[in-house]
């Protein structure tokens, strides 16, 4: 049986799409394919017993993210904050709160408009020979950014602040491999 050239093209396109979608979790690859990186941290972030502020650098440049750079890269649509490759050697004993665009030395307040969300290291503990698969957390920060723009509170270098919510149990040996701001 002879197959028409159009049928071969359709089959090739279908096969390529199927191969591209194989490693994706249900629906996750569709989001990943249409998201553009706005800014990210320069390297891994070590968490401790106190607040950690890390600057976000404009993707493709070695410059700090500012409101102008953010506005030019995230014109419309959703903006997400992604914490990738979370790992911990021991349970820190505290959830961590995440804030966006706080000043580098600012202490967040209760009900702070910069608040994004919180996370724990429940499934990321590397205990002895058992090594957990690093995981990620994703937060939709579109409303947070709009609230900060409206209040005139989106100034200076834009970074991420991560704060333990309560006293940690001894030394914290936890890291976030990369923090990234994405537009879709």
C-alpha positions in Angstrom: 0.0 0.0 0.0 1.3 3.4 -1.0 1.0 6.4 1.5 0.6 9.9 0.1 3.3 12.5 0.9 0.7 14.5 2.9 0.1 11.4 5.1 3.9 11.1 5.7 4.0 14.7 6.8 1.1 14.3 9.2 2.6 11.2 10.7 6.0 12.9 11.1 4.5 15.9 12.8 2.4 13.6 15.1 5.4 11.5 16.0 7.5 14.5 16.8 4.8 15.9 19.0 4.3 12.6 20.8 8.1 12.3 21.5 8.2 15.9 22.8 5.3 15.3 25.2 6.5 11.9 26.5 8.5 13.2 29.5 5.9 15.7 30.6 3.6 15.3 33.5 -0.1 15.8 32.8 -0.4 19.3 31.5 2.9 20.6 32.8 4.7 20.5 29.5 2.1 22.8 27.9 2.9 25.5 30.5 6.6 25.0 30.2 6.6 25.4 26.5 5.0 28.8 26.5 6.8 30.4 29.5 9.6 32.8 29.0 12.2 33.4 31.7 12.2 37.0 32.9 14.9 36.8 35.5 16.6 34.3 37.8 19.2 33.9 40.6 22.9 33.7 39.7 23.2 30.3 41.5 22.0 28.1 44.3 20.5 29.7 47.4 21.5 28.4 50.8 18.8 28.8 53.5 19.6 29.5 57.1 18.2 30.4 60.4 17.5 34.0 59.3 16.0 35.8 56.3 17.8 35.4 53.0 17.4 38.0 50.2 18.6 37.1 46.8 18.6 39.4 43.7 17.0 38.4 40.5 19.1 39.1 37.4 17.6 39.8 34.0 17.7 36.7 31.8 20.6 36.8 29.4 22.3 39.8 31.2 24.2 40.2 34.4 22.1 43.1 35.6 19.6 43.3 38.5 15.9 43.1 37.7 14.2 46.5 37.9 10.6 47.6 37.5 11.3 48.8 34.0 13.0 45.6 33.0 10.1 43.6 34.5 7.4 45.7 32.8 9.1 45.3 29.4 9.4 41.5 29.7 6.1 40.8 31.4 3.7 43.0 29.4 0.6 40.9 29.8 -0.4 37.5 31.0 0.7 35.5 34.0 3.9 35.8 35.9 5.1 32.9 38.0 7.9 32.5 40.6 9.5 29.1 40.4 11.8 27.6 43.1 13.6 24.7 41.5 15.7 21.9 43.0 14.8 22.1 46.6 16.9 19.8 48.8 17.7 19.5 52.5 20.1 17.3 54.4 17.9 17.5 57.6 14.4 18.6 58.4 14.8 22.4 59.1 11.8 22.3 61.5 10.2 25.4 60.0 8.2 26.3 57.0 9.6 29.1 54.9 7.7 32.2 53.8 8.5 33.7 50.3 8.3 37.4 49.6 8.9 39.2 46.3 10.4 42.7 45.8 11.1 43.5 49.4 14.1 45.8 50.0 17.3 43.8 50.7 17.3 44.5 54.4 13.6 44.8 55.1 11.8 42.7 57.7 8.5 41.5 56.3 5.4 42.4 58.4 2.3 40.4 59.1 0.0 40.6 56.0 2.8 42.1 54.0 1.8 42.9 50.4 5.0 41.3 49.1 4.0 37.9 50.5 3.9 35.2 47.8 3.4 31.9 49.8 5.2 29.3 51.9 6.9 25.9 51.5 8.4 23.1 53.6 11.0 20.5 52.9 8.7 17.6 53.8 9.6 15.4 50.8 13.1 16.7 50.1 15.2 15.3 52.9 18.4 13.5 52.0 18.8 11.0 54.9 21.9 8.9 54.7 21.8 6.7 51.6 18.3 7.7 50.8 18.4 10.7 48.4 15.2 12.5 47.7 14.5 13.8 44.2 14.8 17.6 44.2 11.4 19.2 43.7 10.1 22.6 42.8 7.4 25.0 43.9 5.6 27.4 41.6 3.6 30.5 42.6 1.5 32.7 40.5 2.7 36.2 41.4 0.7 38.2 38.8 -1.7 39.7 41.5 1.2 40.3 43.9 3.1 42.3 41.2 0.0 44.3 40.3 -0.7 45.1 43.9 2.9 46.3 44.4 2.7 48.4 41.1 -0.5 50.0 42.2 0.9 50.9 45.7 4.2 52.2 44.1 6.1 49.6 46.1 7.9 48.0 43.2 11.3 49.8 43.3 15.0 49.2 43.4 16.5 45.9 42.5 13.9 43.2 42.6 14.7 40.1 44.6 13.2 37.3 46.6 13.3 37.1 50.4 12.9 33.7 52.1 12.3 33.7 55.8 11.9 30.8 58.3 8.5 31.2 59.9 9.8 30.0 63.3 13.0 29.1 65.1 14.7 26.3 63.2 16.1 23.2 64.8 19.8 23.7 64.8 21.8 24.3 61.6 19.7 24.5 58.4 21.3 22.6 55.5 18.7 23.3 52.8 19.2 24.8 49.4 17.2 26.0 46.4 19.0 25.3 43.2 17.5 28.2 41.3 14.8 30.8 41.6 13.2 32.1 38.4 10.5 34.6 37.4 8.7 33.5 34.3 6.0 35.1 32.0 3.4 33.3 30.1 
